[in-house]
Amino acid sequence: MTARPPAPVTPDGRYIVVRGRLWRRSDPGLAPERREALVHDLMRARRAVRDAKQEGGAALAAARAAVDAAKHGLGERGAPWWTDGAPDYTRHLARNTPYAGWFAGLGEG
């Protein structure tokens, strides 16, 4: 099995691009210990989602809420972590954003 190349990161460091779509990166201002704890929580919550899919119901809802909480803590969801007032293009196709020229230059879109 070959390792996947890392996802491209926008020049401003706000997003990664996966299959042509922008996804917000974690807040670079988080303390390393805090980031590590939140990533640990996120991985545990993702495993709980996987396990709860069999039973569904409240267990699945709780696991998904834990994923959401960890992603909010990391800055990947909720209000953008940058403070310059720029809009959030999370989940937008890169070709339909101000990053279109940069993305086209990657030769992926």
Buried (B, 14 or more C-beta within 10 A) or exposed (E): EEEEEEEBEBEEEBBBBEEEBBBBBBBEEBEEEEBEBBBEBBEEBBEBBEEBEEEEEEBBEEBBEBBBBBBEBBBBBEEBBBEEEEEBBBEBBBEEBEBEEBBEEEEEE
